[in-house]
Amino acid sequence: MEIKKDIAIIGGGPGGYLAALRGTQLKRSVVLFEMDRVGGTCMNYGCIPTKYLLHQTKALKEIRENRNLAGSAAGAALDWPSVQAGRVSVVDRLVKGVEFLLEKGGVEIVKGRAVLKNENQVTVETADGVKVYAASRIILAAGSRTASLPFLEPNGAEVVTSQEALEFPSVPKSLVVIGAGAIGLEIGSIYRRLGTDVTVLEILPGVMPGSDRESATRLERILKKQGLNVLTQVRIENALVEQGSVTVKGACLKNNVPFEYAAERVLLAAGRRPNSEGLSASPMFTLGRDGYVQVNSRLETNIPGIYAVGDLIGGKLLAHKAYHDAVVAVENACGMERTVDYAALPMAVFTDPEFASVGLTQEEAQERGIKVRSGIFPLQASGRALTMDALDGLVKVLADESDRVVGAHIIAPGASEMIAELTLAVAKKMKVQDIGSLIHIHPTLSEAVGEAALKAKGEALHLIN
């Protein structure tokens, strides 16, 4: 028996569940297929639990580093089982909240593996057997998974993905992180604060590949001061996995000097792969490089009426990008005309300090032939940063020849919150004068945003121009 719906969504991660919620707002009947828990990797095994552990370990770090505490803080420690219980509680609360919203919106949630039978039908294997759904519009939101190396596959024990790394029953004494992107740096920071000997290996010239080099280099220096052993331009060539330990071997690309590192655990954080296999019973979609589903600016695939969103279509693999994609795709599925524009897509890494960015990097601007002026305001000149003992950071604003803000990069406590102002500036094609003339609360770190914008014009008030 065929069950009819207006919209069928495969995948219950950020893009999937938000598309479902928006679809019900537009008065459409929606079915959402999810093999695991609603919220996907982000809510259950990524963004949310990572930030919880980062917050808990940062609190420990701040106690240990506070020079004004009476007595010794050296013995301060986290109750790790309690922390892990807290992580589970936070995730469960959010998942139940999303499920509540979906239920109240009238979304049918079906647990099981869903596969496209044809352009309008989805079959799903559930605990109660196989069901067939028919929908006039279908949205693919199957997400992505951790990429492995040919000679190093995750086993859930010695070689782990970010999921297992957040669920360690005890704190490892040593950890090798393969990849110096957001996932690697955040999880590396968590365990370094807990006393783990952390080594981060990156094949490219610096941490956060693709980011503004000047800013990323500053972040790398800060993380090294915090005790992370960060090695860049190194290629891992083989690995030996034994019970309770892993040894990775390779060579430095700069001088071909071999290296060898052994640790209790190895975290694979060198990229992700789209879950594009098995979406349909037979090949239907045009796939691009690395298996990402190809879509047009309306997020429609090569098959009319079928859309794809989030990690499945590549680009920057960010939960908030998936949210944005979801709204665009479902509104187009409902007859509206929307297109995506990622020119003002912000990103953040929740290290300490945080690193946030939006728009063009200085290198990207140069490659496009855009002559940019850079306004940099160091936190050393910020009164608020001085009160927080957080002087190692900056705000960098890039403006083109017409003074339009084309990019911004922040290293600061709360950079993920501060970047919103500059995201608006890039999205609305505002000029540096628009930012510099705003009244920013004193004393705040956000004052540095206004000062950096003024610096791009040579008009900073608290710096020598």
ZAMARGU-4260 file (C-alpha; in steps of 0.2 Angstrom, whole numbers, plus 5000, padded with zeros to 4 digits):
<rodrens>
0) 5000/5000/5000 | 5007/5017/4995 | 5007/5031/5007 | 5005/5049/4999 | 5014/5064/5005
5) 5018/5081/4998 | 5036/5081/5003 | 5048/5067/5007 | 5064/5070/5016 | 5078/5058/5017
10) 5089/5062/5032 | 5085/5069/5049 | 5100/5080/5052 | 5100/5099/5052 | 5095/5101/5034
15) 5082/5087/5035 | 5073/5092/5050 | 5073/5110/5046 | 5066/5107/5029 | 5052/5097/5037
20) 5048/5111/5049 | 5048/5124/5036 | 5037/5112/5025 | 5024/5111/5038 | 5024/5130/5040
25) 5020/5130/5021 | 5005/5119/5024 | 5012/5103/5016 | 5011/5085/5022 | 5029/5079/5026
30) 5037/5063/5030 | 5055/5063/5037 | 5066/5047/5035 | 5080/5044/5048 | 5090/5029/5052
35) 5097/5036/5068 | 5091/5050/5080 | 5083/5066/5073 | 5097/5080/5073 | 5110/5069/5064
40) 5128/5069/5067 | 5128/5088/5071 | 5117/5087/5086 | 5120/5069/5092 | 5139/5067/5089
45) 5146/5084/5083 | 5142/5102/5085 | 5133/5101/5102 | 5142/5088/5112 | 5159/5095/5106
50) 5154/5113/5112 | 5148/5105/5129 | 5165/5097/5132 | 5174/5113/5126 | 5164/5123/5138
55) 5168/5111/5153 | 5186/5110/5149 | 5188/5128/5146 | 5181/5131/5164 | 5195/5120/5171
60) 5208/5129/5161 | 5203/5146/5167 | 5203/5140/5185 | 5221/5133/5183 | 5227/5148/5174
65) 5219/5161/5186 | 5234/5170/5195 | 5223/5178/5208 | 5216/5162/5216 | 5222/5159/5234
70) 5230/5142/5236 | 5234/5130/5223 | 5223/5126/5208 | 5235/5113/5202 | 5224/5099/5209
75) 5208/5105/5201 | 5200/5091/5190 | 5184/5087/5181 | 5174/5072/5186 | 5174/5064/5169
80) 5160/5052/5171 | 5149/5067/5177 | 5155/5077/5162 | 5150/5063/5150 | 5133/5061/5158
85) 5130/5080/5156 | 5135/5078/5138 | 5122/5065/5135 | 5109/5075/5145 | 5111/5091/5134
90) 5110/5081/5118 | 5095/5071/5124 | 5086/5087/5128 | 5089/5095/5111 | 5084/5080/5102
95) 5068/5078/5111 | 5065/5097/5108 | 5066/5095/5089 | 5056/5079/5090 | 5042/5089/5099
100) 5042/5103/5086 | 5041/5090/5072 | 5027/5081/5081 | 5017/5097/5084 | 5020/5102/5066
105) 5012/5086/5060 | 5028/5078/5052 | 5028/5059/5051 | 5045/5053/5057 | 5049/5035/5050
110) 5064/5026/5057 | 5073/5016/5044 | 5084/5015/5028 | 5075/5025/5014 | 5079/5022/4996
115) 5072/5031/4981 | 5063/5018/4970 | 5060/5031/4956 | 5057/5050/4954 | 5042/5050/4965
120) 5043/5035/4976 | 5053/5030/4992 | 5054/5013/5000 | 5059/5012/5018 | 5064/4997/5028
125) 5057/4998/5045 | 5055/4987/5060 | 5038/4983/5054 | 5043/4979/5036 | 5045/4988/5020
130) 5034/5003/5017 | 5032/5013/5001 | 5029/5032/5001 | 5024/5043/4986 | 5029/5062/4986
135) 5028/5075/4972 | 5044/5083/4979 | 5059/5074/4988 | 5073/5082/4997 | 5089/5073/5000
140) 5098/5077/5016 | 5108/5062/5020 | 5124/5071/5026 | 5142/5065/5027 | 5153/5054/5037
145) 5172/5054/5042 | 5184/5051/5029 | 5197/5037/5032 | 5214/5034/5025 | 5218/5019/5014
150) 5229/5011/5028 | 5219/5018/5043 | 5201/5013/5046 | 5191/5018/5062 | 5189/5003/5073
155) 5180/5012/5087 | 5194/5009/5100 | 5212/5014/5095 | 5207/5023/5078 | 5192/5034/5081
160) 5180/5046/5072 | 5174/5062/5081 | 5159/5052/5088 | 5170/5040/5098 | 5182/5054/5103
165) 5168/5063/5112 | 5163/5047/5121 | 5179/5041/5128 | 5175/5032/5145 | 5192/5039/5151
170) 5204/5052/5146 | 5218/5045/5135 | 5236/5049/5140 | 5241/5052/5122 | 5231/5057/5106
175) 5237/5059/5088 | 5225/5070/5078 | 5225/5068/5059 | 5219/5084/5052 | 5220/5102/5058
180) 5203/5108/5053 | 5189/5113/5065 | 5186/5096/5071 | 5204/5091/5074 | 5208/5107/5083
185) 5192/5107/5094 | 5194/5089/5100 | 5213/5091/5102 | 5210/5107/5113 | 5197/5097/5124
190) 5209/5083/5128 | 5225/5094/5129 | 5216/5104/5143 | 5213/5087/5152 | 5232/5083/5152
195) 5232/5072/5136 | 5248/5073/5126 | 5241/5079/5109 | 5249/5079/5092 | 5241/5086/5077
200) 5247/5081/5060 | 5242/5091/5044 | 5247/5088/5026 | 5244/5106/5021 | 5255/5121/5026
205) 5245/5127/5040 | 5230/5124/5052 | 5212/5128/5045 | 5216/5125/5027 | 5207/5138/5016
210) 5206/5151/5029 | 5215/5168/5029 | 5233/5164/5031 | 5238/5178/5042 | 5224/5174/5054
215) 5226/5155/5054 | 5245/5157/5057 | 5241/5168/5072 | 5229/5154/5078 | 5242/5141/5076
220) 5254/5150/5086 | 5242/5152/5100 | 5237/5134/5100 | 5256/5129/5101 | 5258/5140/5116
225) 5243/5130/5124 | 5253/5114/5122 | 5246/5107/5106 | 5260/5099/5096 | 5255/5105/5079
230) 5265/5099/5064 | 5261/5105/5046 | 5266/5099/5029 | 5268/5081/5035 | 5262/5066/5025
235) 5257/5050/5034 | 5262/5035/5024 | 5257/5020/5035 | 5251/5015/5052 | 5253/5001/5064
240) 5237/4997/5075 | 5239/4986/5090 | 5228/4984/5106 | 5229/5000/5116 | 5241/5009/5104
245) 5243/5016/5086 | 5260/5021/5078 | 5259/5032/5063 | 5274/5035/5051 | 5277/5047/5037
250) 5288/5061/5031 | 5290/5080/5032 | 5286/5087/5015 | 5298/5102/5018 | 5314/5091/5020
255) 5308/5073/5018 | 5314/5069/5035 | 5304/5054/5042 | 5294/5055/5058 | 5285/5042/5069
260) 5272/5045/5083 | 5264/5033/5094 | 5248/5036/5104 | 5234/5027/5114 | 5221/5034/5101
265) 5221/5041/5084 | 5207/5053/5079 | 5203/5054/5060 | 5199/5072/5056 | 5205/5074/5039
270) 5189/5078/5030 | 5172/5070/5027 | 5164/5060/5013 | 5145/5063/5007 | 5133/5049/5010
275) 5128/5048/4992 | 5129/5030/4990 | 5113/5020/4991 | 5102/5034/4989 | 5093/5026/4975
280) 5089/5008/4969 | 5098/5013/4953 | 5110/5027/4948 | 5099/5043/4946 | 5109/5058/4951
285) 5124/5067/4943 | 5138/5066/4956 | 5153/5078/4956 | 5171/5076/4962 | 5172/5065/4978
290) 5154/5059/4976 | 5144/5075/4980 | 5127/5077/4973 | 5127/5091/4959 | 5113/5104/4961
295) 5109/5120/4952 | 5107/5137/4961 | 5089/5132/4967 | 5097/5116/4975 | 5088/5105/4962
300) 5096/5090/4956 | 5097/5084/4938 | 5080/5076/4941 | 5066/5089/4942 | 5057/5089/4959
305) 5071/5081/4968 | 5082/5093/4979 | 5098/5090/4989 | 5105/5100/5003 | 5119/5102/5016
310) 5135/5091/5017 | 5128/5080/5003 | 5131/5094/4990 | 5148/5099/4996 | 5155/5116/4999
315) 5158/5121/5017 | 5152/5107/5027 | 5143/5117/5041 | 5127/5114/5050 | 5121/5132/5047
320) 5124/5130/5028 | 5113/5115/5029 | 5099/5125/5038 | 5100/5139/5025 | 5100/5126/5011
325) 5085/5117/5019 | 5074/5133/5018 | 5079/5137/5000 | 5076/5119/4994 | 5059/5117/5003
330) 5052/5134/4998 | 5057/5130/4980 | 5048/5113/4982 | 5033/5123/4987 | 5033/5133/4971
335) 5043/5148/4977 | 5059/5155/4968 | 5074/5155/4979 | 5093/5153/4975 | 5108/5151/4987
340) 5122/5163/4989 | 5136/5158/5000 | 5146/5174/4998 | 5142/5178/5016 | 5143/5161/5024
345) 5152/5163/5041 | 5162/5149/5050 | 5169/5147/5067 | 5181/5136/5076 | 5178/5135/5095
350) 5195/5134/5101 | 5201/5146/5115 | 5201/5160/5108 | 5188/5156/5095 | 5192/5159/5076
355) 5178/5165/5065 | 5178/5171/5047 | 5166/5177/5033 | 5168/5182/5015 | 5184/5182/5006
360) 5201/5179/5013 | 5216/5190/5008 | 5222/5176/4997 | 5206/5174/4988 | 5204/5192/4985
365) 5221/5193/4977 | 5217/5178/4966 | 5201/5186/4960 | 5211/5202/4956 | 5202/5212/4969
370) 5213/5225/4977 | 5209/5225/4996 | 5214/5235/5010 | 5216/5227/5027 | 5211/5234/5043
375) 5218/5225/5058 | 5215/5229/5076 | 5225/5218/5089 | 5216/5213/5105 | 5232/5220/5114
380) 5224/5237/5111 | 5207/5232/5118 | 5203/5238/5136 | 5190/5224/5137 | 5203/5211/5131
385) 5215/5217/5145 | 5202/5215/5158 | 5199/5197/5152 | 5217/5193/5151 | 5214/5189/5133
390) 5226/5199/5123 | 5232/5186/5110 | 5220/5189/5096 | 5214/5201/5082 | 5200/5208/5071
395) 5204/5209/5053 | 5192/5218/5040 | 5195/5217/5021 | 5188/5231/5010 | 5189/5233/4991
400) 5193/5249/4982 | 5175/5256/4984 | 5177/5253/5003 | 5165/5238/5003 | 5168/5225/5016
405) 5172/5209/5007 | 5179/5198/5021 | 5182/5198/5039 | 5192/5186/5051 | 5192/5187/5070
410) 5202/5178/5083 | 5195/5182/5100 | 5184/5175/5115 | 5167/5175/5108 | 5172/5177/5090
415) 5158/5166/5084 | 5146/5179/5091 | 5156/5194/5085 | 5156/5188/5067 | 5137/5191/5065
420) 5140/5210/5063 | 5152/5207/5049 | 5142/5194/5041 | 5128/5207/5039 | 5141/5219/5032
425) 5147/5207/5019 | 5129/5201/5014 | 5122/5218/5012 | 5138/5225/5004 | 5140/5238/5017
430) 5155/5249/5018 | 5168/5250/5031 | 5162/5268/5036 | 5145/5260/5040 | 5153/5248/5053
435) 5165/5261/5059 | 5152/5274/5062 | 5141/5262/5073 | 5141/5265/5091 | 5148/5250/5100
440) 5146/5247/5118 | 5161/5251/5129 | 5170/5241/5135 | 5167/5226/5124 | 5177/5216/5112
445) 5165/5221/5098 | 5173/5238/5099 | 5188/5230/5090 | 5176/5227/5075 | 5173/5245/5073
450) 5191/5250/5075 | 5197/5237/5062 | 5184/5244/5050 | 5191/5261/5053 | 5209/5255/5052
455) 5205/5249/5034 | 5202/5268/5030 | 5217/5273/5040 | 5206/5281/5052 | 5207/5270/5068
460) 5205/5280/5084 | 5215/5268/5096 | 5229/5264/5085 | 5242/5273/5075 | 5237/5273/5057
</rodrens>
